[in-house]
């Protein structure tokens, strides 16, 4: 497991809150990607890592501060 379920929730909050540029797919400019969550080709956090819902792009890391709940 790359991320815990609590980390997934925290990562999704960071993707949605607009305080930082979201993690996005490296292929997002290919014309096949759409705006999701907060940006064109934004990645979706899962317990298996980041996934792109439009292609097979994945990412297995995030900044440590993004994994922590906002109240920690």
Secondary structure, DSSP 8 states (H G I E B T S, - for coil): --S-HHHHHHHHHHHHHSSS---B-TTGGGSS--EETTEETB-EEETTEEE-TTSS-EE----HHHHS-TT-
